[in-house]
Amino acid sequence: MRALLVLLVILGGWESYVGLGAIDELLLPAPSAIAAALVNDRALLWSNFTVTAREIALGLAAALVVGLACAVVVHLFTPARRALYPLLVTSQTIPIPVIAPLLVVWFGYDLAPKIVIVAIVCFFPIVVSTLDALSRSDADRRKLMRSFGATRWQTFRLVEAPAALPGLVTGAKLSLAVAGLAAILAEWAGSENGLGHLVLQALPQFETARAYAAVLILAAFSVALFGALTLAERRLLPWTQSTG
């Protein structure tokens, strides 16, 4: 309720700021203009949204698969940790706008380069969070498994993997925060549709409200995904919730 009240205050102040002529609407459209664009351009916005949503969903799925696999390999094999972890960190220092055009040249303007870019941006938080959770698994339980003669794989499967699930979910949440931005950057590098492409088209045409409407849809989608993941975490991993 408080969040809604704060939001209403912000929207009211924003509407008044623009309505009083303090800033050109070509730079900052009023909330009412954005709402009108959401209605008037709904078909255009929807068709482009479905493209970007597919890029985000497939990119996140790829990041989860690759990130989880990397985390398991690095955790189980010390030589792999020494060889791969520095490379994983280094990969995050490469600016996406630098490699995005190269991916477009390799894979074309279809979904493939966008999925790769979203996966590149998203997989590192998943790897780091999962690795941290794996390393923090209960030492006493690991010792107990060894005392019963359990193999390394059995210890991982029965003790470490369940303990790593909250870390995996946390990494996925962090990835959701940047997945939308990654998809927009990917579309800006070269695309024929999508919300990022729509924004690039709208701004030179002075359709600023349409551009803001596209950004609002993307933000709402990211928030909805975050909320769905949080709900799934509460249902599937109830032991991670605070009892205080």
MOZIBEL-V932309 format. One record per residue. RES is the residue in three letters. SS is DSSP state (2 for helix, 1 for strand, 0 for the rest). PHI is phi in whole degrees, 0 to 359 (* if undefined). Layout:
res:RES ss:SS phi:PHI
res:RES ss:SS phi:PHI
//
This chain:
res:MET ss:0 phi:*
res:ARG ss:2 phi:295
res:ALA ss:2 phi:298
res:LEU ss:2 phi:296
res:LEU ss:2 phi:296
res:VAL ss:2 phi:299
res:LEU ss:2 phi:299
res:LEU ss:2 phi:296
res:VAL ss:2 phi:296
res:ILE ss:2 phi:297
res:LEU ss:2 phi:295
res:GLY ss:2 phi:296
res:GLY ss:2 phi:295
res:TRP ss:2 phi:297
res:GLU ss:2 phi:299
res:SER ss:2 phi:292
res:TYR ss:2 phi:301
res:VAL ss:2 phi:285
res:GLY ss:2 phi:296
res:LEU ss:0 phi:280
res:GLY ss:0 phi:78
res:ALA ss:0 phi:290
res:ILE ss:0 phi:210
res:ASP ss:0 phi:292
res:GLU ss:0 phi:293
res:LEU ss:0 phi:290
res:LEU ss:0 phi:267
res:LEU ss:0 phi:219
res:PRO ss:0 phi:288
res:ALA ss:0 phi:288
res:PRO ss:2 phi:306
res:SER ss:2 phi:295
res:ALA ss:2 phi:291
res:ILE ss:2 phi:294
res:ALA ss:2 phi:298
res:ALA ss:2 phi:296
res:ALA ss:2 phi:294
res:LEU ss:2 phi:300
res:VAL ss:2 phi:278
res:ASN ss:2 phi:291
res:ASP ss:0 phi:253
res:ARG ss:2 phi:299
res:ALA ss:2 phi:294
res:LEU ss:2 phi:295
res:LEU ss:2 phi:296
res:TRP ss:2 phi:295
res:SER ss:2 phi:298
res:ASN ss:2 phi:281
res:PHE ss:2 phi:297
res:THR ss:2 phi:299
res:VAL ss:2 phi:293
res:THR ss:2 phi:295
res:ALA ss:2 phi:298
res:ARG ss:2 phi:294
res:GLU ss:2 phi:299
res:ILE ss:2 phi:294
res:ALA ss:2 phi:297
res:LEU ss:2 phi:289
res:GLY ss:2 phi:295
res:LEU ss:2 phi:295
res:ALA ss:2 phi:298
res:ALA ss:2 phi:297
res:ALA ss:2 phi:297
res:LEU ss:2 phi:296
res:VAL ss:2 phi:294
res:VAL ss:2 phi:292
res:GLY ss:2 phi:296
res:LEU ss:2 phi:294
res:ALA ss:2 phi:298
res:CYS ss:2 phi:297
res:ALA ss:2 phi:298
res:VAL ss:2 phi:294
res:VAL ss:2 phi:296
res:VAL ss:2 phi:295
res:HIS ss:2 phi:288
res:LEU ss:2 phi:279
res:PHE ss:0 phi:238
res:THR ss:2 phi:301
res:PRO ss:2 phi:301
res:ALA ss:2 phi:293
res:ARG ss:2 phi:300
res:ARG ss:2 phi:294
res:ALA ss:2 phi:274
res:LEU ss:2 phi:266
res:TYR ss:2 phi:300
res:PRO ss:2 phi:300
res:LEU ss:2 phi:292
res:LEU ss:2 phi:296
res:VAL ss:2 phi:295
res:THR ss:2 phi:297
res:SER ss:2 phi:299
res:GLN ss:0 phi:277
res:THR ss:0 phi:268
res:ILE ss:0 phi:275
res:PRO ss:0 phi:296
res:ILE ss:2 phi:301
res:PRO ss:2 phi:301
res:VAL ss:2 phi:284
res:ILE ss:2 phi:268
res:ALA ss:2 phi:301
res:PRO ss:2 phi:299
res:LEU ss:2 phi:295
res:LEU ss:2 phi:295
res:VAL ss:2 phi:295
res:VAL ss:2 phi:297
res:TRP ss:2 phi:288
res:PHE ss:2 phi:250
res:GLY ss:0 phi:88
res:TYR ss:0 phi:259
res:ASP ss:0 phi:276
res:LEU ss:2 phi:288
res:ALA ss:2 phi:307
res:PRO ss:2 phi:295
res:LYS ss:2 phi:292
res:ILE ss:2 phi:297
res:VAL ss:2 phi:298
res:ILE ss:2 phi:295
res:VAL ss:2 phi:299
res:ALA ss:2 phi:295
res:ILE ss:2 phi:299
res:VAL ss:2 phi:290
res:CYS ss:2 phi:270
res:PHE ss:2 phi:285
res:PHE ss:2 phi:295
res:PRO ss:2 phi:301
res:ILE ss:2 phi:292
res:VAL ss:2 phi:298
res:VAL ss:2 phi:296
res:SER ss:2 phi:295
res:THR ss:2 phi:292
res:LEU ss:2 phi:298
res:ASP ss:2 phi:298
res:ALA ss:2 phi:293
res:LEU ss:2 phi:297
res:SER ss:2 phi:289
res:ARG ss:0 phi:262
res:SER ss:0 phi:299
res:ASP ss:0 phi:301
res:ALA ss:2 phi:294
res:ASP ss:2 phi:296
res:ARG ss:2 phi:291
res:ARG ss:2 phi:297
res:LYS ss:2 phi:297
res:LEU ss:2 phi:296
res:MET ss:2 phi:298
res:ARG ss:2 phi:295
res:SER ss:2 phi:295
res:PHE ss:0 phi:271
res:GLY ss:0 phi:79
res:ALA ss:0 phi:291
res:THR ss:0 phi:284
res:ARG ss:2 phi:300
res:TRP ss:2 phi:293
res:GLN ss:2 phi:295
res:THR ss:2 phi:297
res:PHE ss:2 phi:297
res:ARG ss:2 phi:292
res:LEU ss:2 phi:267
res:VAL ss:2 phi:244
res:GLU ss:2 phi:285
res:ALA ss:2 phi:298
res:PRO ss:2 phi:299
res:ALA ss:2 phi:292
res:ALA ss:2 phi:275
res:LEU ss:2 phi:302
res:PRO ss:2 phi:300
res:GLY ss:2 phi:294
res:LEU ss:2 phi:298
res:VAL ss:2 phi:295
res:THR ss:2 phi:299
res:GLY ss:2 phi:298
res:ALA ss:2 phi:295
res:LYS ss:2 phi:297
res:LEU ss:2 phi:298
res:SER ss:2 phi:294
res:LEU ss:2 phi:299
res:ALA ss:2 phi:292
res:VAL ss:2 phi:245
res:ALA ss:2 phi:297
res:GLY ss:2 phi:297
res:LEU ss:2 phi:298
res:ALA ss:2 phi:297
res:ALA ss:2 phi:296
res:ILE ss:2 phi:296
res:LEU ss:2 phi:299
res:ALA ss:2 phi:296
res:GLU ss:2 phi:289
res:TRP ss:2 phi:294
res:ALA ss:2 phi:289
res:GLY ss:0 phi:159
res:SER ss:0 phi:199
res:GLU ss:0 phi:248
res:ASN ss:0 phi:199
res:GLY ss:0 phi:108
res:LEU ss:2 phi:296
res:GLY ss:2 phi:297
res:HIS ss:2 phi:297
res:LEU ss:2 phi:296
res:VAL ss:2 phi:297
res:LEU ss:2 phi:298
res:GLN ss:2 phi:284
res:ALA ss:2 phi:289
res:LEU ss:2 phi:297
res:PRO ss:2 phi:294
res:GLN ss:0 phi:271
res:PHE ss:0 phi:60
res:GLU ss:0 phi:263
res:THR ss:2 phi:297
res:ALA ss:2 phi:298
res:ARG ss:2 phi:295
res:ALA ss:2 phi:297
res:TYR ss:2 phi:294
res:ALA ss:2 phi:296
res:ALA ss:2 phi:296
res:VAL ss:2 phi:295
res:LEU ss:2 phi:297
res:ILE ss:2 phi:297
res:LEU ss:2 phi:297
res:ALA ss:2 phi:296
res:ALA ss:2 phi:297
res:PHE ss:2 phi:295
res:SER ss:2 phi:297
res:VAL ss:2 phi:296
res:ALA ss:2 phi:296
res:LEU ss:2 phi:296
res:PHE ss:2 phi:298
res:GLY ss:2 phi:296
res:ALA ss:2 phi:295
res:LEU ss:2 phi:293
res:THR ss:2 phi:296
res:LEU ss:2 phi:296
res:ALA ss:2 phi:297
res:GLU ss:2 phi:297
res:ARG ss:2 phi:296
res:ARG ss:2 phi:281
res:LEU ss:2 phi:268
res:LEU ss:0 phi:234
res:PRO ss:2 phi:295
res:TRP ss:2 phi:289
res:THR ss:2 phi:277
res:GLN ss:0 phi:279
res:SER ss:0 phi:293
res:THR ss:0 phi:260
res:GLY ss:0 phi:279
//
